Amino acid sequence: MLNDKVAVITGATRGIGFATAKLFLENGAKVAILGSKEESVNKALEKLPEYQDKTIGLYPNLNNEEEVRNMFQTVEEKFGKIDILINNAGISSSTPLENYTYEEFTKIVDLNLNALFLCSKVASEYMKKIGGGVILNTSSMVSIYGQPAGCGYPASKFAVNGLTKSLARELGRFNIRVNAVAPGVINTDMVAVLPKEVIAPIIQGIPLGRIGEPEDIANAFLYLASPMASFVTGAILSVDGAGRA
């Protein structure tokens, strides 16, 4: 579905990002796997030995414009172009408001929103050169329903939804589609370590009777990145089993 496409995926060393990178490779894409540390990037690449010629690993500071620009230039030099950007890197917290510091709030907004803006801005410059592209963002179910504590995370993801819709309208004339996927509770490392007594009531609140897998979100990204979604832009696709935070 993605033959000869070049994708840049942030937060791609594990969980949703890694599952998406693997699925894109299986569907013919070349993929730049981005992470926060050289060690984690190398570990991710080691899990994909059959795609050695179709991958590159990088670990820029996504809040540093010079590093972001150098990263995209490196990818273009390696693969010749950039067709797809997936802004998946992000952090969360569940700190109550009374204990929430301005520094913690800012840290979450910096990665979840400001880095997404910066990467999208630079990626769009490369996509305009080739006549179009796709920008996809990882939102969250809590961007729609909120969460009981840790207000910085849902606030940043609500902003991601607004940025997604706005960029879709602004960049559509350049044939650049912009969409987001809003995952529900997904079986990532953070969820996997939770005890059964914590997971059980969460599952009871999901009509489909299970939590999601990283591959469920990867499949949504694949659809949105592919020609099958050629008339889809400005959408926030919920992939949450109809669960509610």
C-alpha positions in Angstrom: 0.0 0.0 0.0 3.0 2.3 0.4 5.4 1.2 -2.3 8.3 3.7 -2.8 7.0 6.0 -0.1 9.3 7.5 2.5 8.0 8.0 6.0 9.4 9.8 9.0 8.0 8.5 12.3 8.8 10.1 15.6 8.6 8.1 18.8 9.1 5.0 16.7 11.3 2.9 18.9 8.5 1.1 20.7 4.8 0.7 21.2 2.6 2.4 18.6 5.5 4.0 16.8 7.4 0.8 16.3 4.4 -1.2 15.2 3.6 1.5 12.7 7.2 1.6 11.4 7.1 -2.2 11.0 3.8 -2.2 9.2 4.9 0.6 6.8 8.0 -1.4 5.9 5.9 -4.5 5.3 3.9 -2.4 2.9 6.8 -1.2 0.8 7.8 2.1 2.5 11.2 3.3 3.5 11.2 4.5 7.1 13.2 6.9 9.3 12.8 5.6 12.8 13.2 8.5 15.3 13.7 8.2 19.0 14.9 10.3 21.9 18.2 8.3 22.4 20.7 6.6 20.2 20.5 3.4 22.3 16.8 3.0 21.9 16.9 3.8 18.2 19.6 1.2 17.6 17.6 -1.4 19.5 14.6 -0.8 17.3 16.7 -1.1 14.2 18.1 -4.4 15.5 14.6 -5.8 15.5 14.2 -5.1 11.8 17.3 -6.7 10.2 15.5 -7.7 7.0 14.8 -4.0 6.3 18.4 -2.7 6.8 18.4 -1.0 3.4 15.0 0.6 3.9 15.5 2.1 7.4 17.5 4.9 9.0 17.7 5.7 12.7 17.9 9.2 14.1 17.5 10.9 17.5 17.1 14.7 17.1 15.8 17.0 19.7 12.4 17.6 18.3 12.1 21.0 19.9 15.3 22.2 18.3 14.7 23.6 14.8 18.3 23.2 13.6 18.3 19.5 14.6 14.9 18.9 13.1 16.0 20.5 9.8 19.2 18.5 9.8 17.2 15.3 10.4 14.9 15.9 7.4 17.8 16.8 5.2 19.5 13.5 6.2 16.4 11.5 5.4 16.1 13.2 2.0 19.8 12.6 1.2 19.3 8.9 2.2 16.0 8.2 0.4 15.5 11.1 -2.0 12.3 12.6 -0.7 9.8 12.7 2.2 6.2 11.6 1.6 4.8 10.9 5.1 5.4 12.3 8.6 3.9 10.7 11.6 4.1 12.8 14.7 3.9 10.1 17.4 6.4 11.2 20.0 4.7 12.2 23.2 4.6 12.1 27.0 1.8 12.0 29.6 1.3 12.4 33.3 -1.5 11.9 35.8 -0.4 14.6 38.3 -3.3 16.2 40.2 -3.7 20.0 39.6 -2.6 20.9 43.2 0.8 19.3 42.6 1.1 20.2 38.9 4.0 22.5 38.3 4.3 25.0 35.4 7.5 23.2 34.4 5.8 19.8 34.1 2.9 21.3 32.1 5.4 23.1 29.8 7.4 19.9 29.3 4.4 18.0 28.1 3.2 20.8 25.8 6.7 21.2 24.4 6.9 17.6 23.1 3.2 16.8 22.4 2.4 20.1 20.6 5.3 22.4 19.9 7.5 19.6 18.5 4.6 18.4 16.4 4.2 21.9 15.0 7.9 22.2 14.2 8.2 18.8 12.5 5.0 19.5 10.5 6.3 22.9 9.4 9.6 21.6 8.1 8.1 18.4 6.6 5.6 20.4 4.6 8.4 22.3 2.9 9.8 18.9 1.6 6.3 17.7 0.6 5.6 20.9 -1.4 8.7 20.2 -3.5 7.3 16.8 -4.6 3.7 17.9 -5.1 2.1 16.6 -1.9 2.3 14.4 1.1 0.7 13.1 4.3 1.1 14.4 7.9 -0.4 12.2 10.6 -0.6 13.0 14.3 -1.1 10.8 17.4 -3.9 12.3 19.4 -5.8 10.5 22.2 -9.3 9.6 23.4 -8.7 12.0 26.3 -8.4 14.9 23.8 -12.2 14.4 23.5 -13.3 13.3 26.9 -10.6 14.7 29.2 -9.1 12.7 32.1 -9.5 12.9 35.9 -5.9 14.2 36.6 -2.8 15.3 34.6 -4.6 18.1 32.7 -1.5 18.9 30.6 -1.8 15.7 28.5 -5.5 16.1 27.4 -4.9 19.8 26.9 -2.0 19.2 24.6 -3.9 16.5 22.6 -6.9 18.7 22.3 -4.5 21.3 20.7 -3.2 18.6 18.4 -6.7 18.1 17.1 -7.0 21.8 16.4 -3.7 22.0 14.7 -4.5 18.9 12.6 -7.8 20.5 11.4 -6.2 23.8 10.7 -3.2 22.5 8.9 -5.5 20.3 6.8 -7.3 23.4 5.6 -4.1 25.4 5.1 -2.1 22.7 3.3 -4.8 21.1 1.2 -4.0 23.3 -1.8 -0.5 21.8 -1.8 -2.0 18.3 -1.9 -0.8 17.6 1.7 -3.4 15.7 3.7 -3.3 16.1 7.5 -5.2 13.7 9.9 -4.9 12.4 13.4 -5.6 9.1 15.1 -7.0 9.2 18.7 -6.1 5.9 20.4 -7.9 4.6 23.4 -6.3 2.3 26.0 -3.5 0.5 24.2 -1.3 -2.4 25.3 1.9 -0.5 25.4 4.8 -0.9 27.9 3.1 1.5 30.3 -0.2 -0.5 30.3 1.5 -4.0 30.3 3.0 -3.5 33.7 -0.3 -2.7 35.4 -1.8 -5.4 37.7 -4.8 -7.3 36.6 -7.0 -5.7 39.2 -6.3 -2.3 37.6 -6.8 -3.5 34.0 -10.0 -5.5 34.6 -12.3 -2.5 35.3 -10.8 -0.6 32.3 -11.7 -3.5 30.0 -15.2 -3.7 31.5 -15.7 -0.1 30.3 -14.8 -1.0 26.7 -17.7 -2.4 24.7 -15.4 -4.5 22.5 -14.2 -6.2 25.7 -10.5 -5.7 25.3 -7.8 -3.0 25.3 -6.3 -2.1 22.0 -3.0 -3.4 20.5 -0.3 -1.1 18.9 -1.1 -2.8 15.6 -4.7 -1.5 15.8 -3.3 2.0 15.7 -0.7 1.1 13.1 -3.5 -0.2 10.8 -5.3 3.2 11.2 -2.1 5.1 10.3 -1.6 2.8 7.3 -5.1 3.5 6.0 -4.7 7.3 6.4 -1.2 7.3 4.8 -2.4 5.2 1.8 -4.2 6.2 -1.4 -7.3 4.6 0.1 -7.7 7.8 2.2 -7.0 10.2 -0.7 -10.1 12.3 0.1 -9.7 12.2 3.8 -8.1 15.2 5.5 -8.8 17.1 8.7 -10.1 14.0 10.4 -9.6 12.8 13.9 -10.0 9.0 13.7 -11.0 7.4 17.1 -9.6 3.9 17.5 -10.7 3.2 21.1 -13.2 0.3 21.0 -15.9 2.9 22.0 -14.2 3.1 25.4 -14.6 6.3 27.4 -11.9 7.8 29.7 
